[in-house]
């Protein structure tokens, strides 16, 4: 009998398939995206040491003061730009993009474009 799985479980399966191929190194850390209904979170992770090097989210006061709504493409682009500034301050210029099982569309694409505009190379 067919068992219906929820969307998040299917996304997690897609993410695990992606993670089998995408890994962050000290030279090119992994830029990981998590998208909730209200916010978007992004981290730059070195998978060899298992440490988060830089993080940004739409919860931070810099973003919430600039936009009215934190779950739209405008906020996602600002989060990408803020992450790029923080990463460049730490000397990180190249990253591997991990979309987290989400489609490369909408807020995820806006975040990636913001990070590219900020100076990160994927």
C-alpha positions in Angstrom: 0.0 0.0 0.0 1.3 3.5 -0.9 2.3 5.6 2.1 2.1 9.4 1.6 5.1 11.3 3.0 4.9 14.9 3.9 6.8 17.6 2.0 9.5 18.1 4.6 10.4 14.4 4.7 10.7 14.4 0.9 12.9 17.6 1.1 15.1 15.8 3.6 15.6 12.9 1.3 16.5 15.2 -1.5 18.9 17.0 0.8 20.6 13.8 1.7 21.1 12.9 -2.0 22.7 16.3 -2.5 24.9 16.0 0.6 26.3 12.8 -0.8 27.9 14.9 -3.5 28.4 18.3 -2.0 30.9 18.7 0.8 32.6 21.8 2.2 36.4 21.9 2.6 38.6 24.5 4.3 39.4 25.9 0.8 35.7 26.0 -0.3 33.3 25.7 2.6 29.6 24.8 2.0 26.9 27.5 2.0 23.9 25.8 3.5 20.3 27.2 3.2 17.3 26.6 5.5 14.0 28.1 4.7 11.1 28.3 7.1 7.7 29.8 6.6 8.7 33.1 8.4 12.5 33.3 8.0 15.5 32.2 6.0 18.8 31.0 7.5 22.2 30.5 5.9 25.5 29.1 7.2 29.0 28.7 5.8 30.2 25.4 7.1 33.6 23.6 7.0 32.6 19.9 6.8 36.1 18.6 7.6 36.2 20.2 11.0 32.4 20.3 11.5 32.3 24.0 12.4 30.1 26.9 11.2 32.4 29.7 10.0 29.8 32.4 9.3 26.0 32.6 9.6 23.2 35.0 8.8 19.4 35.0 9.0 16.4 37.2 8.5 16.0 37.3 12.3 18.9 39.7 12.7 18.1 43.3 13.5 19.9 44.6 10.4 17.4 42.8 8.2 14.2 43.2 10.3 14.7 47.0 10.5 15.1 47.3 6.7 12.1 45.1 5.5 8.5 44.8 6.6 8.3 41.1 5.9 11.0 38.6 6.5 9.7 35.8 4.4 10.0 37.3 0.9 12.7 37.6 -1.8 13.8 41.1 -0.7 14.7 39.9 2.8 16.4 36.8 1.3 18.6 38.9 -0.9 19.6 41.1 2.0 20.5 38.0 4.0 22.7 36.8 1.1 24.5 40.2 0.9 25.0 40.3 4.7 26.5 36.7 4.6 28.8 37.7 1.8 30.1 40.7 3.8 30.7 38.5 6.9 32.4 35.8 4.8 34.7 38.2 3.0 35.7 39.7 6.4 36.8 36.2 7.4 38.7 35.7 4.1 36.2 33.3 2.5 35.7 34.1 -1.2 34.6 30.7 -2.8 31.9 28.5 -1.5 30.0 25.4 -2.6 26.2 26.1 -2.7 24.0 23.6 -0.9 20.3 24.5 -1.5 19.1 22.2 1.2 16.8 20.2 -0.9 14.8 23.3 -1.9 14.2 24.2 -5.6 16.5 26.8 -6.9 13.7 29.3 -7.2 12.2 32.2 -5.3 13.8 33.0 -2.0 16.6 30.5 -2.4 17.6 32.0 -5.8 17.3 35.5 -4.3 19.6 34.6 -1.5 22.2 33.1 -3.9 22.0 36.2 -6.1 22.5 38.4 -3.0 25.6 36.4 -2.0 27.0 36.7 -5.5 26.4 40.4 -5.6 28.2 40.7 -2.3 31.3 39.1 -3.7 31.1 35.3 -3.1 31.9 32.9 -5.9 29.9 29.7 -6.3 
